Amino acid sequence: MISRRDFLQQVSGAMVAAAASYPLLSWAADNAEVVVPGKEGMIVRSARFLDLEMPPEFADSWITPVHHFFVRNHMHEPSTLDANSWRLNIGGEVEKPLILSLADLAKLEPHSVTNTLECAGNGRGFQQPNVPGVQWGKGAVGTGRFTGPRLRDLLQRAGVKSTGKHVMFRGLDEIPGKVPAFIRSIPVEKATDSDTLVATHMNGAPLTRHHGFPARCLVPGWIGAASCKWLTEIKVLDKEFEGNFMKPAYRMPNQPIAPGGQVNPDDTHAVTGLNVKSIIAGPADGPLLKSKAVHIHGAAWAGEADVVRVEISTDSGATWQPAQLSKEQTHYAWRLWNYDWKAPKAGDYTLMSRATDSQGRTQPQSADWNPSGYLYNAIDQVKIHVAA
Ligand code: MTE
């Protein structure tokens, strides 16, 4: 069995050896005390391919500090990342292929976008019937301020040919064995949006290794999988990239399917923008509250749309009252909200939150079931007990 010290060294160095990984994973999942340096207090969903979830109580700050920002890796993080020798290759359907250094990126006009990044699988653990994959709860989500040159500016320099339809990204992940590389593409329209970035900074500091140092893509409002970390190659293609992480992964059925049903892979589409969603950061689920005065608060987001309303129910969904939305607000970023409530008497209560966005979408009572558990967005709820 591996020692705790060795475990920490391995995780912090992103060098979790495949041979040691399966016992390590079960040990990590069972051991609430596992701490990843710089990520204290996070829920370790997986140590082989580090997957860290933010406990919902940390959804209480508009900008999520990096130490509370979730981590989602499909493979091993790169073991060596050297800012001086790092290069970004831009090629494919372009007039002039480019090779850029970090210093070259720093010379371009920087742009900042405050974006709520959410993993497509966030909330998968709540799907019934259950589906395979990382059993995320509520916290594979966070809001960061990402800064770097616009991808559009890089593509303009390279000169996208009229045949260029999709833009593909490759990271420096270390691929275990013969599994397919984490390669995906986005349509050229989204790639040339003025808010799509090659980000080098997060919350005012250079990206950390877990979040894609030295440069990552930031595709705002879209599922986290669109935002490739440890970027090393950008390739303009004449069509959507064909590979495991575009199909069958990260696709939704075109038609609603019955829970537990099968889907025809040819009757699916790539998951792009995020759903409308809210989560309750406090009170936590389950505690005994000594006071009848309860401060209910949380965060709500809607991908490329804006949150216009959050409603709270304190009676298991029978009636709803508007929550107050925080002033901090930009396109693509979550809104914090709060609602002060006085419990009429001691007893058990189910508190619920429900968001509505500028596209008229409202969080449903139960999320559409799909075989990969993507875009789960059912009304959030916590149960509390108010003491006499
Ligand atoms: N980029 C690379 N190269 N490899 C990955 O495994 N995971 C993706 C995306 N970018 C991934 C990646 C997924 S699924 C998500 S949700 C986000 O990164 C998570 O970003 P974070 O770890 O910075 O929170």
Residues whose N, C-alpha, C, O or C-beta is under 5 A from the ligand:
A	BS01	MTE	F70 V71 R72 N73 H74 M75 E118 C119 G171 D173 F182 H210 H211 G224 A225 S227 C228 K229 W230
